[in-house]
């Protein structure tokens, strides 16, 4: 064999070897990885794939890195990137997988700064899935719980102010849902159910844009109960009737007073003052601090444009424009009253089995013979909570 034949054979062998190496590069994610930092090379490749929307490719590379280099300094970031890739896909199924990954990250790396980011993303998942006030509120409640967890666990984190605002948004949606149910019962003069819902709104969501109206309607509902109780056709023991009338009156006064003391700059403060005067009750004076705070809350609220409102008609997302942008959102829910519990308590008072307790009574009252007092149309499916 002359030298030309030998050179040709060598070139052919080199081509075969090169082809084989190229085949390995396609199928083996570890091929041609820098031996000094192979874990970082895999991590960077995965990040690039995820950046360009190749989520499955990116997750496979990250999983390979984690399994091959379990002691790598990039393991924590890789796990978080896997969760982020599921989150970025942006559908219900991927959100569910992302939540599991974020919770695993918090469990394995609770002391890392990124644990707060994982918790924030968990809350954001339910925020993104939250429906309108008249729809199922499961996602809104989950978002409320997770943002509260974020705020309480990481009070000084840079994302906490954002979590507080989103919690205010969520609570605006939850309050609006409760308020709509309350108005439904109120307009049908089903006073126990209306009172239970209105108390829930006023006590649970003080930053709600209609919190003052909720209190005003609560006072009106208690006054309506008083009119029913004053009906002479109800055969009741007079001392028990008077005790319950006094209780309803006090509850109405308390509701109207709260409108003036907590929401003095709102549009229902004057109406509440007039109702207090009609009840011959003292009208409280709002403090300068309360006036300034309420004005700040009102001024912080926005309103959706006509175009935005139109677009919301075609979206499952709620309108949160009216949510306040100041004030600390409540971190715990107070004890909530139900319509049946309020009714039962009032009837026990009428029968001498319980003494009145301020703010605790409402009823579709019945006399000692079991006859219900007229309260207007009762909607089908009486409110149980």
LORODO-193554 format. One record per residue (C-alpha): x, y, z; residue in one letter. Coordinates in steps of 0.1 Angstrom, whole numbers, padded with zeros to 4 digits, always signed. Each point is the difference from the previous one (the first is absolute). Layout:
BEGIN
XYZA...
//
This chain:
BEGIN
+0000+0000+0000X+0015+0033-0010X-0002+0032+0021X-0031+0013-0019X-0019-0031+0008X+0010+0001+0036X-0011+0036+0003X-0034-0007-0016X-0006-0029+0024X+0009+0022+0030X-0024+0027-0011X-0028-0026-0005X+0006-0013+0036X-0001+0035+0014X-0033+0006-0018X-0015-0032+0015X+0012+0009+0035X-0014+0036-0004X-0034-0014-0012X-0001-0023+0030X+0008+0029+0024X-0027+0022-0016X-0026-0028+0005X+0010-0002+0037X-0005+0038+0004X-0036-0002-0011X-0010-0029+0023X+0021+0006+0030X-0004+0033+0019X+0033-0006+0017X+0020-0002-0032X+0026+0028-0006X-0007+0015+0034X+0029+0019+0014X+0015-0023+0026X+0008+0029+0023X-0036+0011+0005X-0023-0025-0018X-0029+0007+0024X+0000+0037-0009X+0002-0008-0037X-0031-0022+0003X-0017+0027+0021X+0007+0027-0026X-0013-0022-0028X-0032-0007+0019X-0005+0037+0007X+0004+0008-0037X-0025-0027-0010X-0026+0013+0025X+0006+0036-0011X-0009-0010-0035X-0031-0019+0011X+0014-0035-0003X-0012-0009+0035X+0003-0038-0003X+0035+0002-0013X+0010+0024+0028X-0015-0022+0027X+0017-0031-0014X+0034+0018+0001X-0006+0012+0036X-0011-0034+0011X+0031-0016-0015X+0021+0026+0018X-0016-0006+0033X+0003-0038-0003X+0036+0000-0013X+0013+0027+0024X-0021-0002+0031X+0026+0020+0020X+0001+0029-0025X-0004+0035+0011X-0026+0004-0028X-0024-0027+0013X-0022+0025+0019X-0001+0024-0029X-0008-0029-0024X-0029-0012+0022X-0014+0036+0000X+0005+0002-0038X-0020-0032-0005X-0029+0015+0021X+0003+0033-0020X-0002-0018-0033X-0033-0016+0010X-0012+0034+0012X+0009+0017-0032X-0021-0025-0021X-0029+0018+0016X-0029-0026-0001X-0019-0017+0028X+0019-0033-0003X+0034+0016+0000X-0009+0023+0028X-0009-0030+0021X+0034-0016-0007X+0017+0033+0007X-0016+0003+0034X+0012-0035+0009X+0036+0009-0011X+0000+0033+0019X-0013-0017+0032X+0028-0026-0004X+0025+0028-0004X-0011+0017+0032X+0001-0034+0018X+0036-0008-0011X+0014+0035+0001X-0020+0020+0026X+0029+0023+0009X+0009+0011-0035X-0010+0035-0011X-0018-0016-0030X-0024-0018+0024X-0019+0033+0002X-0002+0002-0037X-0014-0035-0001X-0027+0009+0025X-0009+0031-0020X-0004-0021-0032X-0023-0024+0019X-0022+0029+0009X+0002+0014-0036X-0012-0033-0014X-0033+0003+0018X-0002+0037-0007X+0003-0007-0037X-0027-0027+0002X-0023+0022+0021X-0035+0004-0015X-0026+0028+0001X-0019+0008+0033X-0031-0019-0011X+0020-0032-0009X+0016-0027+0022X+0023+0018+0025X+0022-0030+0008X+0030+0015-0019X-0005+0034+0016X+0000-0016+0035X+0031-0020-0008X+0017+0032-0013X-0010+0018+0032X+0015-0028+0022X+0033-0001-0020X+0005+0037-0001X-0006+0001+0038X+0027-0027+0003X+0024+0020-0021X-0005+0032+0020X+0002-0017+0034X+0030-0022-0009X+0020+0026-0018X-0010+0034+0013X+0032+0018-0011X+0003-0015-0034X+0000+0023-0031X-0030-0019-0014X-0022+0005+0031X-0014+0034-0010X-0012-0016-0032X-0015-0029+0019X-0019+0025+0022X-0015+0017-0030X-0010-0032-0016X-0016-0011+0033X-0020+0033-0001X-0010-0009-0035X-0011-0035+0010X-0019+0012+0031X-0019+0026-0022X-0011-0029-0022X-0010-0022+0030X-0019+0029+0016X-0018+0008-0032X-0012-0035-0002X-0013+0000+0035X-0016+0034-0005X-0019-0011-0031X-0015-0028+0020X-0009+0023+0028X-0017+0024-0024X-0020-0029-0014X-0014-0009+0034X-0004+0037+0009X-0022+0008-0030X-0021-0030+0008X-0004+0011+0036X+0016-0032+0013X+0015+0018+0029X+0019-0027+0019X+0018-0011-0031X+0007+0036-0010X+0013+0009+0034X+0023-0030+0002X+0016+0008-0034X+0002+0038+0007X+0017-0006+0033X+0025-0023-0017X+0009+0026-0026X+0003+0029+0025X+0019-0020+0026X+0023-0020-0023X+0008+0025-0028X+0004+0036+0014X+0019+0011-0031X-0028-0011-0024X-0013+0028-0022X-0036-0005+0012X+0008-0007+0037X-0018+0032+0010X-0031-0009-0020X+0001-0035+0016X-0001+0016+0035X-0028+0024-0011X-0021-0028-0014X+0007-0020+0032X-0015+0028+0021X-0030+0001-0024X-0005-0038+0004X+0000+0002+0038X-0025+0028-0002X-0022-0022-0023X+0002-0028+0026X-0011+0025+0027X-0031+0009-0021X-0009-0037-0002X+0005-0005+0037X-0022+0030+0007X-0030-0016-0018X-0027-0002+0027X-0014-0031-0017X+0030-0019+0013X-0011-0016+0032X+0032+0004+0020X+0008+0007+0036X+0005+0037+0002X+0032+0000+0020X+0016-0024-0026X-0013+0021-0029X+0015+0031+0016X+0033-0017+0007X+0003-0011-0037X-0011+0034-0012X+0027+0017+0021X+0025-0025-0014X-0009+0007-0036X+0001+0038+0006X+0034-0003+0016X+0013-0021-0029X-0013+0026-0025X+0016+0028+0020X+0033-0018+0001X-0001-0006-0038X-0008+0037-0008X+0026+0012+0025X+0027-0022-0017X-0008+0016-0033X+0008+0035+0014X+0030-0010+0021X+0017-0023-0026X-0012+0015-0033X-0006+0037+0007X+0010+0011-0034X-0023-0024-0018X-0034+0007-0015X-0020-0018+0026X+0013+0019+0031X-0027+0027-0003X-0027-0026-0004X+0012-0019+0030X+0000+0032+0021X-0036+0007-0010X-0010-0035+0010X+0016+0004+0034X-0019+0032+0005X-0032-0018-0009X+0008-0026+0026X+0007+0027+0025X+0036-0013+0004X+0031+0021+0004X+0019+0007-0033X+0037-0007+0004X+0027+0023-0012X+0027-0015-0023X+0035+0007+0010X+0023+0020-0024X+0021-0032-0004X-0030-0020-0010X-0010+0026-0026X+0035+0002-0014X+0002-0038-0002X-0033-0004-0017X+0007+0027-0025X+0033-0017-0009X-0018-0033-0005X-0025+0016-0023X+0026+0019-0020X+0021-0032-0004X-0028-0018-0018X-0001-0001-0038X-0027-0008-0025X+0001-0020-0031X-0003+0018-0034X-0029-0008-0023X+0023-0020-0022X+0013-0020+0030X-0036-0007+0012X-0009-0012-0035X+0030-0023-0001X-0008-0014+0035X-0034-0012-0014X+0020-0025-0021X+0024-0010+0028X-0003-0022+0030X+0022+0025+0020X-0017+0023+0025X+0002+0038+0000X+0023+0011+0029X+0002+0036-0010X-0021+0011+0030X+0023-0017+0026X+0018+0023+0024X+0037+0006-0004X+0007+0011+0036X-0007-0016+0033X+0010-0033+0016X-0022-0028-0013X-0015-0022+0027X+0021-0031+0007X-0026-0020+0019X-0038-0005-0005X-0022+0008+0030X-0026-0024+0012X-0029+0000-0025X-0037-0002+0009X-0024-0021-0020X-0037+0008-0006X-0013-0031+0018X+0022+0006+0030X-0013+0036+0003X-0036-0011-0004X+0004-0027+0026X+0016+0024+0025X-0028+0025-0004X-0027-0026+0005X+0018-0012+0032X-0001+0036+0012X-0037+0002-0008X-0007-0032+0020X+0021+0012+0030X+0027-0025-0006X+0028+0025-0007X+0008+0036+0009X+0007+0025-0029X+0036+0006-0009X+0010+0031-0020X+0005-0006-0037X-0010-0036+0002X-0037-0001-0009X-0020-0001-0031X-0030-0021-0008X-0028-0012-0021X-0019+0001+0033X-0027-0025+0010X-0024+0005+0029X-0005-0025+0028X-0025-0019-0021X+0026-0005-0028X-0016+0025-0024X+0026+0018-0022X-0001+0037-0002X-0004+0014-0035X+0034+0010-0014X-0006+0004-0037X+0008-0025-0028X+0024-0027+0011X+0022-0010-0030X+0003-0037-0008X+0029-0017+0018X+0002+0019+0033X+0034+0013+0008X+0019-0023+0023X+0030+0022+0005X
//
